[in-house]
């Protein structure tokens, strides 16, 4: 699966918005609090969320770092990177 977002895409994020399975979110992993990530929410777990990236070959998500605390839900991408304007 091709990643939904690419480097350089700008996002509008709703802080504190209700998160549902399948939403793209901004979060911090409990095991790496200095790392801010944008991932897909898979399921609620241990008062947080299990997150996975859309690129199945890159495992820099909950498979490596565990449960994350969601900061906000991505509402939409409003400025695509130049390579996606085609």
Backbone as a printed PyTorch tensor [residue, N CA C, xyz], in Angstrom:
tensor([[[  0.8480,  -1.1700,   0.0000],
         [  0.0000,   0.0000,   0.0000],
         [  0.9000,   1.2410,   0.0000]],

        [[  0.5930,   2.1930,  -0.8250],
         [  1.3500,   3.4380,  -0.8940],
         [  0.9770,   4.2970,   0.3100]],

        [[  1.9440,   4.9640,   0.9340],
         [  1.5950,   5.8340,   2.0540],
         [  0.5900,   6.9180,   1.6450]],

        [[ -0.3390,   7.2320,   2.5240],
         [ -1.3600,   8.2410,   2.2820],
         [ -0.7650,   9.6350,   2.2760]],

        [[  0.1750,   9.8870,   3.1840],
         [  0.8200,  11.1970,   3.2950],
         [  2.2840,  11.0760,   2.9010]],

        [[  2.8250,  12.1680,   2.4010],
         [  4.2330,  12.2000,   2.0110],
         [  4.9190,  13.3780,   2.6660]],

        [[  6.2360,  13.3180,   2.6970],
         [  7.0340,  14.4010,   3.2580],
         [  6.6590,  15.7140,   2.5620]],

        [[  6.3900,  16.7490,   3.3210],
         [  6.0380,  18.0460,   2.7630],
         [  4.5540,  18.3350,   2.7200]],

        [[  3.7050,  17.3130,   2.9220],
         [  2.2670,  17.5550,   2.9690],
         [  1.9300,  18.3460,   4.2380]],

        [[  1.0400,  19.3170,   4.1220],
         [  0.6000,  20.1110,   5.2690],
         [ -0.7570,  19.5830,   5.7280]],

        [[ -0.9770,  19.5810,   7.0440],
         [ -2.1780,  18.9840,   7.6060],
         [ -2.9180,  19.9630,   8.5100]],

        [[ -4.2250,  19.8000,   8.5740],
         [ -5.0490,  20.4730,   9.5680],
         [ -5.3980,  19.3910,  10.5900]],

        [[ -5.0690,  19.6480,  11.8610],
         [ -5.2720,  18.6560,  12.9140],
         [ -6.2360,  19.2210,  13.9530]],

        [[ -7.2250,  18.4350,  14.3270],
         [ -8.1810,  18.8360,  15.3770],
         [ -7.7220,  18.2170,  16.6850]],

        [[ -7.1660,  19.0560,  17.5540],
         [ -6.6960,  18.5910,  18.8590],
         [ -7.8840,  18.1480,  19.7080]],

        [[ -7.7260,  17.0080,  20.3510],
         [ -8.7670,  16.5240,  21.2490],
         [ -9.9930,  15.9680,  20.5510]],

        [[ -9.9720,  15.8790,  19.2360],
         [-11.1340,  15.3500,  18.5050],
         [-11.2980,  13.8590,  18.7810]],

        [[-12.5100,  13.3930,  18.6920],
         [-12.7920,  11.9730,  18.8900],
         [-12.0850,  11.1690,  17.8080]],

        [[-11.4440,  10.0910,  18.1940],
         [-10.6950,   9.2400,  17.2670],
         [-11.4320,   7.9320,  17.0920]],

        [[-11.5260,   7.4780,  15.8470],
         [-12.1310,   6.1900,  15.5290],
         [-11.1050,   5.3360,  14.8130]],

        [[-11.3000,   4.0590,  14.8440],
         [-10.4230,   3.1340,  14.1380],
         [-10.3570,   3.5320,  12.6660]],

        [[ -9.1360,   3.6130,  12.1450],
         [ -8.9390,   3.9830,  10.7430],
         [ -8.5760,   5.4450,  10.5350]],

        [[ -8.7700,   6.2890,  11.5530],
         [ -8.4240,   7.7100,  11.4370],
         [ -6.9080,   7.8940,  11.4060]],

        [[ -6.4690,   8.9330,  10.7220],
         [ -5.0690,   9.3230,  10.7490],
         [ -4.9230,  10.3320,  11.8790]],

        [[ -3.9250,  10.1110,  12.7320],
         [ -3.7850,  10.9180,  13.9340],
         [ -2.3510,  11.4190,  14.1130]],

        [[ -2.2100,  12.4410,  14.9370],
         [ -0.9090,  12.9090,  15.4010],
         [ -0.7910,  12.4200,  16.8300]],

        [[  0.3430,  11.7980,  17.1590],
         [  0.4780,  11.1740,  18.4770],
         [  1.9330,  11.1280,  18.9240]],

        [[  2.1050,  10.7130,  20.1890],
         [  3.4330,  10.4620,  20.7650],
         [  3.4060,   9.0660,  21.3830]],

        [[  4.4270,   8.2790,  21.0770],
         [  4.5530,   6.9600,  21.6930],
         [  5.0100,   7.1270,  23.1340]],

        [[  4.4430,   6.3490,  24.0190],
         [  4.8160,   6.4330,  25.4400],
         [  6.2860,   6.0790,  25.6420]],

        [[  6.8000,   5.1900,  24.8300],
         [  8.1960,   4.7840,  24.9650],
         [  9.1690,   5.7720,  24.3160]],

        [[  8.6540,   6.6930,  23.4850],
         [  9.4860,   7.7140,  22.8240],
         [  8.7510,   9.0460,  22.8460]],

        [[  8.6230,   9.6720,  24.0130],
         [  7.8140,  10.8980,  24.1430],
         [  8.3380,  12.0930,  23.3470]],

        [[  9.5860,  12.0790,  22.9360],
         [ 10.1250,  13.1850,  22.1460],
         [  9.8290,  13.0720,  20.6590]],

        [[  9.1940,  11.9860,  20.2360],
         [  8.9120,  11.7270,  18.8280],
         [  7.4400,  11.9970,  18.5160]],

        [[  7.1860,  12.9700,  17.6550],
         [  5.8270,  13.2880,  17.2180],
         [  5.5930,  12.5690,  15.8920]],

        [[  4.5190,  11.7850,  15.7940],
         [  4.2720,  10.9680,  14.6020],
         [  2.8840,  11.1950,  14.0340]],

        [[  2.7310,  10.8670,  12.7580],
         [  1.4360,  10.8530,  12.0860],
         [  1.2300,   9.4270,  11.5990]],

        [[  0.2380,   8.7440,  12.1650],
         [ -0.0170,   7.3310,  11.8660],
         [ -1.5100,   7.0800,  11.8370]],

        [[ -1.8770,   5.8600,  11.4490],
         [ -3.2830,   5.4520,  11.4140],
         [ -3.6360,   4.7270,  12.7140]],

        [[ -4.7580,   5.1160,  13.3370],
         [ -5.2310,   4.4740,  14.5650],
         [ -5.8450,   3.1210,  14.2180]],

        [[ -5.3410,   2.0770,  14.8450],
         [ -5.8180,   0.7220,  14.5570],
         [ -6.8280,   0.2420,  15.5900]],

        [[ -6.4770,   0.4100,  16.8800],
         [ -7.3930,  -0.0110,  17.9480],
         [ -7.0080,   0.6670,  19.2610]],

        [[ -7.9930,   0.7850,  20.1720],
         [ -7.7150,   1.3000,  21.5210],
         [ -7.0410,   0.1950,  22.3010]],

        [[ -6.0520,   0.5990,  23.1050],
         [ -5.3440,  -0.3950,  23.9070],
         [ -4.6760,   0.2990,  25.0880]],

        [[ -4.8750,  -0.2160,  26.2900],
         [ -4.2320,   0.2960,  27.5010],
         [ -4.3770,   1.8100,  27.6560]],

        [[ -5.5830,   2.3190,  27.5150],
         [ -5.8770,   3.7620,  27.6380],
         [ -5.1110,   4.6070,  26.6340]],

        [[ -4.7700,   4.0370,  25.4990],
         [ -4.0890,   4.7480,  24.4140],
         [ -4.5220,   4.1370,  23.0940]],

        [[ -3.6790,   4.2820,  22.0860],
         [ -4.0120,   3.7430,  20.7700],
         [ -2.8470,   2.9570,  20.2030]],

        [[ -3.1840,   1.8630,  19.5150],
         [ -2.2280,   1.0920,  18.7420],
         [ -2.2120,   1.7430,  17.3620]],

        [[ -1.0530,   2.2010,  16.9270],
         [ -0.9240,   2.9240,  15.6590],
         [ -0.0640,   2.1520,  14.6810]],

        [[ -0.4080,   2.2530,  13.3990],
         [  0.4020,   1.6580,  12.3450],
         [  0.4780,   2.6180,  11.1790]],

        [[  1.6310,   2.5850,  10.4910],
         [  1.7950,   3.3640,   9.2760],
         [  1.1910,   2.6330,   8.0940]],

        [[  0.9310,   3.3550,   7.0290],
         [  0.3420,   2.7480,   5.8360],
         [  1.3570,   1.9580,   5.0250]],

        [[  2.6510,   2.2230,   5.2180],
         [  3.6820,   1.4860,   4.5030],
         [  4.0190,   0.2400,   5.3180]],

        [[  3.5570,  -0.9090,   4.8570],
         [  3.7140,  -2.1440,   5.6200],
         [  5.1650,  -2.5830,   5.7800]],

        [[  6.0770,  -2.0570,   4.9620],
         [  7.4730,  -2.4570,   5.0310],
         [  8.2770,  -1.6440,   6.0430]],

        [[  7.7180,  -0.5530,   6.5320],
         [  8.3780,   0.2780,   7.5400],
         [  7.6300,   0.0810,   8.8510]],

        [[  8.3410,  -0.3830,   9.8660],
         [  7.6880,  -0.6910,  11.1330],
         [  8.1240,   0.2600,  12.2380]],

        [[  8.0360,   1.5570,  11.9810],
         [  8.3390,   2.5520,  13.0140],
         [  7.0430,   3.0390,  13.6480]],

        [[  6.2700,   2.0910,  14.1300],
         [  4.9580,   2.3850,  14.6950],
         [  4.7780,   1.5800,  15.9710]],

        [[  3.5680,   1.2440,  16.3330],
         [  3.3210,   0.5240,  17.5810],
         [  3.9510,  -0.8560,  17.6020]],

        [[  4.2420,  -1.4250,  16.4430],
         [  4.9210,  -2.7180,  16.4220],
         [  6.3120,  -2.6040,  17.0290]],

        [[  6.9100,  -1.4210,  16.9520],
         [  8.2480,  -1.2040,  17.5160],
         [  8.2000,  -0.4590,  18.8470]],

        [[  7.2520,   0.4810,  19.0170],
         [  7.2680,   1.3810,  20.1670],
         [  6.1050,   1.2120,  21.1330]],

        [[  5.1390,   0.3850,  20.8120],
         [  4.0130,   0.1540,  21.7160],
         [  2.9060,   1.1900,  21.5780]],

        [[  2.1420,   1.3380,  22.6280],
         [  0.9490,   2.1940,  22.6500],
         [  1.3260,   3.6710,  22.5920]],

        [[  0.4510,   4.4620,  21.9470],
         [  0.6850,   5.9060,  21.8040],
         [ -0.4890,   6.6920,  22.3780]],

        [[ -0.1920,   7.9230,  22.7650],
         [ -1.2250,   8.8560,  23.2150],
         [ -1.5200,   9.8270,  22.0760]],

        [[ -2.7700,   9.8790,  21.6580],
         [ -3.1770,  10.7120,  20.5260],
         [ -3.3200,  12.1670,  20.9650]],

        [[ -2.7600,  13.0580,  20.1580],
         [ -2.8560,  14.4950,  20.3990],
         [ -4.0400,  15.0680,  19.6340]],

        [[ -4.2420,  14.5970,  18.3960],
         [ -5.3440,  15.0910,  17.5830],
         [ -5.5640,  14.2360,  16.3530]],

        [[ -6.7130,  14.4420,  15.7200],
         [ -7.0740,  13.7110,  14.5060],
         [ -6.8350,  14.6030,  13.2990]],

        [[ -6.2400,  14.0470,  12.2480],
         [ -6.0050,  14.8030,  11.0190],
         [ -7.3470,  15.0080,  10.3170]],

        [[ -7.6940,  16.2730,  10.0930],
         [ -8.9600,  16.5980,   9.4350],
         [ -8.8110,  16.5260,   7.9150]],

        [[ -7.7200,  17.1090,   7.3840],
         [ -7.4380,  16.9800,   5.9590],
         [ -6.0530,  17.5120,   5.6220]],

        [[ -5.5960,  17.1230,   4.4370],
         [ -4.3250,  17.5910,   3.8890],
         [ -4.6710,  18.7240,   2.9470]],

        [[ -4.1320,  19.9050,   3.1970],
         [ -4.5510,  21.0480,   2.3810],
         [ -3.5060,  21.5420,   1.4030]],

        [[ -2.2950,  21.0550,   1.4700],
         [ -1.2860,  21.4840,   0.5180],
         [ -0.3800,  20.3090,   0.1900]],

        [[ -0.6230,  19.6480,  -0.9320],
         [  0.2000,  18.4850,  -1.2640],
         [  1.6200,  18.8850,  -1.6350]],

        [[  2.5230,  17.9690,  -1.4350],
         [  3.9040,  18.2180,  -1.8440],
         [  3.9450,  18.3700,  -3.3680]],

        [[  4.9390,  19.0790,  -3.9230],
         [  4.9930,  19.3570,  -5.3640],
         [  4.9030,  18.1140,  -6.2470]],

        [[  5.4230,  16.9950,  -5.8050],
         [  5.3650,  15.7770,  -6.6040],
         [  3.9820,  15.1940,  -6.7530]],

        [[  3.0220,  15.6500,  -5.9390],
         [  1.6710,  15.0910,  -5.9940],
         [  0.6870,  16.0030,  -6.7230]],

        [[  1.1730,  17.0780,  -7.3440],
         [  0.2780,  18.0030,  -8.0350],
         [ -0.1240,  17.5290,  -9.4220]],

        [[  0.4060,  16.4650,  -9.8840],
         [  0.1120,  15.9650, -11.2330],
         [ -1.2930,  15.4850, -11.3830]]])
